[in-house]
């Protein structure tokens, strides 16, 4: 986990700090590893470091993002510098995205220590 990812986790996503939703770190999804994922919202958050400025990585990121979006996920990306220098702005952008997702199609109520009443049992 990079310094920026650790910062985002500590100050924004762990312990249901983001509007009561559970985010998981380094989560496998399709054939990828998402930096952070909230399955309940179908939301993936990626933190891009310096390597994401290389042409081949940019192309791979675009393919990856399209595949994830085709599978129903919303993907938002932040650069390392954004997270490290402007964590409050990053948190606000994530909250706004969550609010937008809630308005589009209300997800199950975030669970507060157990399973949501809207979750299906497998």
C-alpha positions in Angstrom: 0.0 0.0 0.0 1.4 3.4 -1.0 1.6 6.4 1.4 -1.3 8.0 -0.4 -3.4 4.9 -0.2 -2.6 4.5 3.5 -3.5 8.2 4.1 -6.9 7.8 2.3 -7.6 4.7 4.3 -6.7 6.2 7.7 -8.4 9.5 7.2 -11.4 8.8 5.1 -12.4 5.1 4.5 -11.7 2.8 7.4 -14.2 1.9 10.1 -17.2 3.0 8.1 -16.1 6.6 8.3 -17.5 7.5 4.9 -21.2 7.8 5.5 -21.4 4.4 7.3 -20.3 2.4 4.3 -17.7 -0.4 4.4 -14.8 0.0 2.1 -12.3 -2.8 1.6 -8.6 -2.4 0.7 -6.8 -4.2 -2.2 -10.0 -6.1 -3.2 -10.0 -8.5 -6.1 -12.7 -7.6 -8.6 -13.0 -9.2 -12.1 -9.3 -9.8 -13.1 -8.0 -6.7 -11.2 -7.2 -5.5 -7.7 -9.1 -2.4 -6.7 -7.3 -0.1 -4.3 -10.6 0.4 -2.4 -14.1 -1.0 -3.0 -17.5 -0.6 -1.5 -19.5 -3.5 -2.8 -22.7 -2.1 -1.4 -22.4 1.0 -3.6 -20.5 -0.8 -6.4 -17.9 2.0 -6.0 -14.2 1.6 -6.6 -11.7 4.2 -5.6 -8.3 4.2 -7.3 -5.2 6.2 -6.1 -2.8 6.7 -9.0 0.9 7.2 -8.5 3.6 8.4 -10.8 3.5 5.2 -12.9 0.0 6.1 -14.0 1.4 8.9 -16.2 3.1 6.4 -18.5 1.4 5.9 -21.8 1.0 2.1 -21.6 -0.3 2.4 -18.0 -2.8 5.1 -19.1 -4.1 2.7 -21.8 -4.4 -0.2 -19.4 -6.2 2.0 -16.8 -8.7 3.0 -19.5 -9.4 -0.6 -20.4 -9.6 -1.6 -16.8 -12.0 1.2 -16.0 -14.2 0.4 -18.9 -14.4 -3.3 -17.9 -15.2 -2.3 -14.3 -17.9 0.1 -15.4 -19.4 -2.4 -17.9 -19.7 -4.7 -14.8 -21.7 -2.1 -13.0 -19.0 -0.4 -10.9 -18.5 3.4 -10.6 -14.8 4.2 -10.6 -13.3 7.4 -9.2 -9.6 8.2 -9.4 -7.3 10.5 -7.4 -3.7 11.3 -7.9 -1.3 10.6 -5.0 -0.7 14.4 -4.7 -4.4 15.1 -4.3 -4.7 12.6 -1.4 -1.5 13.7 0.3 -2.0 17.5 -0.1 -5.8 17.9 -0.1 -7.3 15.0 1.8 -10.4 17.2 2.8 -11.2 17.9 -0.8 -10.8 14.2 -1.7 -13.1 13.3 1.1 -15.7 15.8 0.0 -15.5 14.5 -3.6 -16.0 10.9 -2.4 -19.0 12.0 -0.2 -20.5 13.8 -3.2 -20.1 10.7 -5.4 -21.7 8.6 -2.7 -24.6 11.0 -2.4 -25.1 10.9 -6.2 -25.1 7.1 -6.1 -27.6 7.1 -3.3 -29.9 9.4 -5.3 -29.6 7.4 -8.6 -30.7 4.1 -7.1 -30.9 4.0 -3.3 -28.6 1.2 -2.1 -29.4 -0.8 1.0 -29.0 1.1 4.3 -25.4 0.8 5.5 -25.2 -1.9 8.1 -24.2 -0.7 11.6 -22.6 -3.9 12.9 -24.2 -6.7 11.0 -25.9 -7.4 7.7 -28.2 -4.9 6.2 -31.8 -5.9 6.1 -31.7 -5.5 2.3 -28.8 -7.8 1.8 -29.5 -11.2 0.2 -28.2 -14.3 1.8 -26.1 -16.6 -0.4 
